[in-house]
Amino acid sequence: MRTNSKTLIQYLQELKNGEHKFENVFQALERMLFDDSKQIKLVVVNGRNTYDFMNFRTGKKHIIGLYDVINNFAAFIKDSAEGGESKEMAFVLVGEPGNGKTFFVEFLSSLYRDFVSIPENNKYTFRIKIPTEMEGYGSIRSIESQTFEDPMILAMNLFSSKDDSKEYLLKSGFNVKTIDKYFTNYRPLGADSEYIINNIKDFYDGDIDKLLELIEVINIPISSTLGTITGKYPAKDKLTSSGVDLVGEESIQRLLHISDTNNPYRFDLRRGALARVGGGGIHFADEIFKNKTDLMKIYLGVVQDRQIEIDAFKWPIDTFIIATSNNADVQNYRTNGEEKPILDRCKFCYVSHNTNYNLQKELTSYAIGEGNKTTFTGEKLHIDPNIIYALSVIVTLSRLPRVEDKLTPIDMMKLAAGEVAGDKSMKALAEIVDELEHEFDLTKRFGQKGLGQRDLARMITTQRGFTETNEGKCMFALDAFKAAENVILDYIQDNKEHAKYFDDLKIAKSLYRKRIRTEMFNAFMDEPSAIKKDVMMYVNMIIGMGRSDLGADKIITYRDPQTGKTQPIKIDERFINAVESELEMKTVEQKESFRGQVRKIYAQKLQTDKNYDFMDNSDIVKAVTDTRLNSDIASAGGLIGALANRTNEDNEKLYNRIVSTMVNKLGYCNTCSEKTIEFFCTQDHQT
């Protein structure tokens, strides 16, 4: 049964029995990250192998992407935990606004609080009772360690000699190997703890047993609002910021009780942010390089020596310091030669925007939010099922560099998402990423420039303010492009960026049109996955054509890896040739080469994803869509004509049937279904 407090002897016994852990903050974070090897996976990102830590992918609103950040962070923690130079440095995330730096730190802090909440990972500190007969403390009758020192730190400093403290631990049942391991994390007591303990020792003539009767071991409270275990200090302007916010100040209230003005307990360290995370916690310095010089000098001392210092009194702390900054502030700070020491104590991790449009869909969902949306008049606001795709493609394309002599924007976007991009290989993308990583100008590196999450949030807010959004009671996907234009014009200052982003919008709109053609075919077939089935039918026919047991009836049986069922399929060469004609393949050699690529891709993909369906291959999807439209209703233009001209009864029935399918099976409302059909029937931006 756990109690709220225990004696130091009880705590040491429980520690010896393995009920608690004595470790520094880096060792705790290392266990959190690396203890379960099943949570670490090898993945391919931008054509390169990297590790993914699944701890960061759990929870309702988890980290999306940021693979390089997580790997750099993990390497920093491992080096620090193993005694490397990193333990005397701060980990600083640098990048453009709106790319997830602060979200990463806050998620990490939440993850660490959950980890420390597990009973065997709880953090402890101690409280010292002041003997009733002892003078000098007024009505102060108990004093808690201001920096949340671990009880083992107290045990290591019970005696003036380390050897005597080791001897005491040996008599308490610890073996020599364990004691030596613990002493690798040795640090002195804080000034006030040491002063008070020496006072009590003198009062009891060095009787340690009487001192121990006055020691209570208590849990460190885990709270994001109190700033214990994890705390944040946001940079403030020069008028309101003060070193007091970080390290604390002399307390007038305590001075009314304490008779000895040399007593370090007269300083209230909990007034500052650092002491509250001093017992194995995480300190988050938000926009660290916006702080004024005197605060940066405090940070230098804390990062380098891991101690708080006031009036020559010192309080060693056990704290991981993580910070954020934007590129401009780091660059400005570097121009000041006097501030070089703090830069030398920082491990910089340059954070790029997310460049995987599939992952961006999740980030876009975060930005839109889960709550029920309403119009200005309080009516329910519908979300077009295509808007997440449209917004995600818009912002992702803006973050990709232009190297069209090597890869087109669409090819780069697809490769960055791990998808097929015709005959372009992942190696081509990896070479571009490696080349850009050597750019001295950080903003020219891969994914560093572009529209961020805040810009995305502005687009969503802008669109929600449109009259047509509120009148139609729907956030229609096509209106997202208009909202993006407004945000680019209002918030992007550079003319070159304007031009690029507007080009990106045109490309995004062409991809949106392709998606709508597929959606309309599914609606026409009255089947949400109609085009997917036809794409897989084409792929399976291609695979079947290469089989040695193909008979004269051209019927083969195959085991569907998605369902596990065996089923027959008849190879229709007219359909195959029609699809390949849409792909502009005319010779037998071209077709055979392409079919070989399809077979190879499918074989590779099935090794990691048995549900792979080729829907990421936009060329094949478009070719199959156009083929089916041409065969089922004379032509895509025929369907457009039928939907656009509803003067006869048959066309009106077709229109109503398609709207009904879109509303009842595909997630549209009346507004976005009718507007989507209207867009499908227009020829603007046709590709």
Long-range contacts (C-beta under 8 A, 24 or more apart in sequence): 2-119, 4-218, 4-219, 5-127, 5-216, 5-217, 5-218, 6-216, 6-217, 7-212, 7-213, 7-215, 7-216, 7-217, 8-126, 8-151, 8-154, 8-155, 8-212, 8-215, 8-217, 9-172, 9-212, 10-217, 11-124, 11-151, 11-217, 12-151, 12-152, 12-155, 12-169, 12-172, 12-173, 12-174, 13-172, 13-173, 15-152, 16-172, 16-173, 16-174, 16-178, 18-120, 19-119, 19-120, 20-120, 20-122, 20-124, 21-120, 21-121, 22-150, 22-152, 22-182, 22-185, 23-185, 23-280, 24-81, 24-87, 24-185, 24-280, 24-318, 25-280, 25-281, 25-282, 25-318, 25-319, 25-320, 26-77, 26-80, 26-81, 26-87, 26-320, 27-81, 27-185, 28-112, 28-115, 28-116, 28-121, 28-280, 29-77, 29-81, 29-112, 29-320, 30-77, 30-78, 30-81, 31-121, 32-111, 32-112, 32-115, 33-74, 33-77, 33-78, 34-74, 34-78, 43-67, 44-418, 44-426, 45-356, 45-418, 46-355, 46-415, 46-416, 46-426, 46-429, 46-430, 46-433, 46-446, 47-415, 47-425, 47-426, 47-427, 47-428, 47-429, 47-430, 47-431, 47-433, 48-430, 48-433, 55-111, 56-107, 56-108, 56-111, 59-107, 61-366, 62-107, 63-100, 63-103, 63-104, 63-107, 64-100, 64-354, 64-359, 64-360, 64-362, 64-363, 64-366, 65-100, 65-354, 65-356, 65-359, 65-363, 66-100, 66-104, 66-351, 66-354, 68-349, 68-351, 68-352, 69-93, 69-104, 69-349, 69-351, 72-347, 72-349, 73-108, 73-349, 76-347, 76-349, 77-320, 80-320, 83-184, 86-347, 88-303, 88-304, 88-306, 88-345, 89-303, 89-345, 89-346, 89-347, 90-285, 90-288, 90-299, 90-303, 90-321, 90-322, 90-323, 90-345, 90-346, 90-347, 91-320, 91-321, 91-322, 91-323, 91-346, 91-347, 91-349, 92-288, 92-322, 92-323, 92-324, 92-325, 92-330, 92-346, 92-347, 92-348, 92-349, 93-322, 93-323, 93-324, 93-325, 93-349, 93-351, 94-324, 94-325, 94-326, 94-327, 94-330, 94-348, 94-349, 94-350, 94-351, 94-442, 95-326, 95-327, 95-350, 95-351, 95-352, 95-353, 95-448, 96-326, 96-327, 96-353, 96-443, 96-448, 96-449, 96-450, 96-452, 97-326, 97-452, 97-454, 98-353, 98-452, 98-453, 98-454, 98-455, 98-456, 99-351, 99-352, 99-353, 99-354, 99-452, 99-453, 100-351, 100-354, 100-453, 101-324, 101-351, 102-286, 102-324, 104-351, 105-284, 105-286, 105-322, 105-324, 106-284, 108-282, 108-322, 109-224, 109-230, 109-232, 109-282, 109-284, 110-224, 110-230, 112-229, 112-230, 112-282, 113-222, 113-224, 113-229, 113-230, 116-222, 116-229, 116-280, 117-222, 122-219, 122-220, 123-148, 123-150, 123-219, 123-220, 123-222, 123-229, 123-279, 123-280, 123-281, 124-150, 124-151, 124-217, 124-218, 124-219, 124-220, 125-149, 125-150, 125-151, 125-217, 125-218, 125-220, 125-279, 126-151, 126-154, 126-215, 126-216, 126-217, 126-218, 127-215, 127-216, 127-218, 128-193, 128-196, 128-197, 128-200, 128-214, 128-215, 128-216, 129-214, 129-215, 129-216, 130-196, 130-200, 130-214, 131-200, 131-203, 131-204, 131-214, 133-203, 134-199, 134-200, 134-203, 135-259, 136-199, 136-258, 136-259, 136-260, 136-263, 137-257, 137-258, 137-259, 138-256, 138-257, 138-258, 138-259, 139-257, 140-254, 140-257, 140-258, 142-216, 143-192, 143-196, 143-265, 144-218, 145-190, 145-193, 145-279, 146-190, 146-192, 146-193, 146-248, 146-265, 146-268, 146-269, 146-270, 146-275, 146-278, 146-315, 147-190, 147-269, 147-275, 147-278, 147-279, 147-308, 147-315, 147-316, 147-317, 148-220, 148-228, 148-275, 148-276, 148-278, 148-279, 148-280, 148-281, 149-189, 149-190, 149-193, 149-278, 149-279, 150-279, 150-280, 150-318, 151-215, 151-217, 152-182, 153-186, 153-187, 153-189, 154-189, 154-193, 154-197, 154-215, 156-182, 156-183, 156-186, 157-188, 157-189, 157-194, 157-197, 158-208, 158-211, 159-208, 162-186, 168-208, 185-318, 187-306, 187-316, 187-318, 188-314, 188-316, 189-316, 190-264, 190-314, 190-315, 190-316, 191-264, 191-313, 191-314, 191-315, 192-263, 192-264, 192-265, 192-267, 192-313, 192-315, 195-263, 195-264, 195-265, 196-263, 196-265, 220-279, 220-280, 226-276, 227-273, 227-276, 227-277, 228-276, 228-277, 228-281, 229-277, 229-279, 229-280, 229-281, 229-282, 230-277, 230-281, 230-282, 230-284, 231-273, 231-274, 231-276, 231-277, 231-281, 231-282, 231-283, 231-284, 232-273, 232-283, 232-284, 232-285, 232-286, 233-273, 233-283, 233-284, 233-285, 233-286, 234-286, 234-287, 235-285, 235-286, 235-287, 235-288, 235-289, 235-290, 235-291, 236-291, 238-292, 241-291, 241-292, 241-295, 242-295, 243-272, 243-294, 243-295, 243-298, 244-271, 244-272, 245-272, 245-273, 246-272, 246-273, 246-274, 246-295, 246-298, 246-299, 246-302, 247-272, 247-274, 247-275, 247-298, 247-308, 247-309, 247-310, 248-272, 248-275, 248-308, 248-310, 249-310, 264-313, 267-310, 267-311, 267-313, 269-308, 269-310, 269-315, 272-308, 274-302, 274-308, 274-317, 274-319, 275-308, 275-315, 275-317, 277-317, 277-319, 278-308, 278-315, 278-317, 278-318, 278-319, 279-317, 279-318, 280-318, 280-319, 281-318, 281-319, 281-320, 282-319, 282-320, 282-321, 282-322, 283-319, 283-320, 283-321, 283-322, 284-322, 284-323, 284-324, 285-321, 285-322, 285-323, 285-324, 286-323, 286-324, 287-324, 287-325, 287-326, 287-329, 288-323, 288-324, 288-325, 289-325, 289-329, 289-330, 289-332, 289-333, 290-325, 290-329, 293-339, 296-339, 296-342, 299-342, 300-341, 300-342, 300-345, 303-342, 303-345, 303-346, 304-341, 304-345, 327-442, 327-443, 327-448, 350-442, 350-445, 350-448, 352-399, 352-445, 352-446, 352-447, 352-448, 353-395, 353-399, 353-447, 353-448, 353-449, 353-450, 353-451, 353-452, 354-396, 354-399, 354-447, 355-396, 355-399, 355-400, 355-413, 355-416, 355-446, 355-447, 356-396, 356-416, 356-417, 356-418, 357-392, 357-393, 357-396, 357-413, 357-416, 357-417, 358-392, 358-417, 358-418, 358-419, 359-417, 360-392, 360-395, 360-396, 361-388, 361-389, 361-392, 363-392, 363-453, 363-456, 364-388, 364-391, 364-392, 364-395, 364-456, 367-391, 367-453, 367-456, 367-457, 367-460, 368-460, 373-464, 373-475, 375-469, 375-470, 375-473, 376-470, 377-470, 379-473, 380-473, 381-464, 381-469, 381-470, 381-473, 381-474, 381-475, 382-473, 382-474, 382-475, 382-669, 382-671, 382-672, 383-474, 383-475, 384-474, 384-475, 384-476, 384-477, 384-668, 384-672, 384-676, 385-666, 385-667, 385-668, 385-672, 386-477, 386-512, 386-515, 386-516, 386-519, 386-672, 386-676, 387-475, 387-476, 387-477, 387-480, 389-477, 389-512, 389-515, 390-477, 390-478, 390-480, 390-481, 390-508, 390-512, 391-456, 391-459, 391-460, 391-480, 391-484, 393-508, 393-511, 393-512, 394-451, 394-459, 394-480, 394-481, 394-484, 394-504, 394-505, 394-508, 395-450, 395-451, 395-452, 395-455, 395-456, 397-504, 397-507, 397-508, 398-450, 398-451, 398-500, 398-501, 398-504, 399-447, 399-449, 399-450, 399-451, 400-447, 400-450, 401-432, 401-436, 401-444, 401-446, 401-449, 402-500, 403-432, 406-431, 406-432, 407-432, 409-504, 409-507, 410-507, 410-511, 410-618, 414-616, 414-618, 417-616, 419-616, 419-617, 420-601, 420-614, 420-616, 420-617, 422-619, 423-597, 449-497, 451-484, 451-487, 451-488, 451-501, 455-487, 455-491, 458-487, 458-491, 459-483, 459-484, 459-486, 459-487, 462-486, 462-487, 472-671, 472-672, 472-675, 473-669, 473-671, 474-669, 474-671, 474-672, 474-675, 476-671, 476-672, 476-675, 476-676, 477-512, 477-672, 477-676, 478-512, 478-675, 478-676, 478-679, 481-505, 481-508, 481-509, 481-512, 506-685, 509-685, 510-685, 510-687, 511-618, 513-679, 513-685, 513-686, 513-687, 514-618, 514-621, 514-622, 514-687, 516-676, 516-679, 516-680, 517-622, 517-625, 517-626, 517-629, 517-636, 517-680, 518-621, 518-622, 518-625, 519-662, 519-666, 519-676, 520-639, 520-658, 520-676, 520-677, 520-680, 521-625, 521-628, 521-629, 522-661, 522-666, 523-658, 523-661, 523-662, 523-666, 524-629, 524-632, 524-633, 524-639, 524-658, 525-628, 525-632, 526-657, 526-661, 526-665, 527-665, 528-665, 528-666, 531-621, 531-624, 531-625, 531-628, 532-613, 532-615, 534-624, 534-628, 535-613, 535-614, 535-615, 535-620, 535-621, 535-624, 536-613, 536-614, 537-569, 537-575, 538-575, 538-576, 538-579, 538-620, 538-624, 539-598, 539-602, 539-614, 539-620, 540-569, 541-569, 541-571, 541-572, 541-575, 541-576, 542-576, 542-595, 542-598, 542-599, 543-598, 543-599, 543-602, 544-569, 544-571, 545-571, 545-576, 545-595, 546-595, 546-599, 561-606, 561-610, 561-611, 562-610, 562-611, 562-613, 575-627, 575-631, 578-627, 578-630, 578-631, 579-620, 579-623, 579-624, 579-627, 580-623, 582-622, 582-623, 582-624, 582-626, 582-627, 583-619, 583-620, 583-623, 640-680, 640-681, 643-677, 643-680, 643-681, 644-681
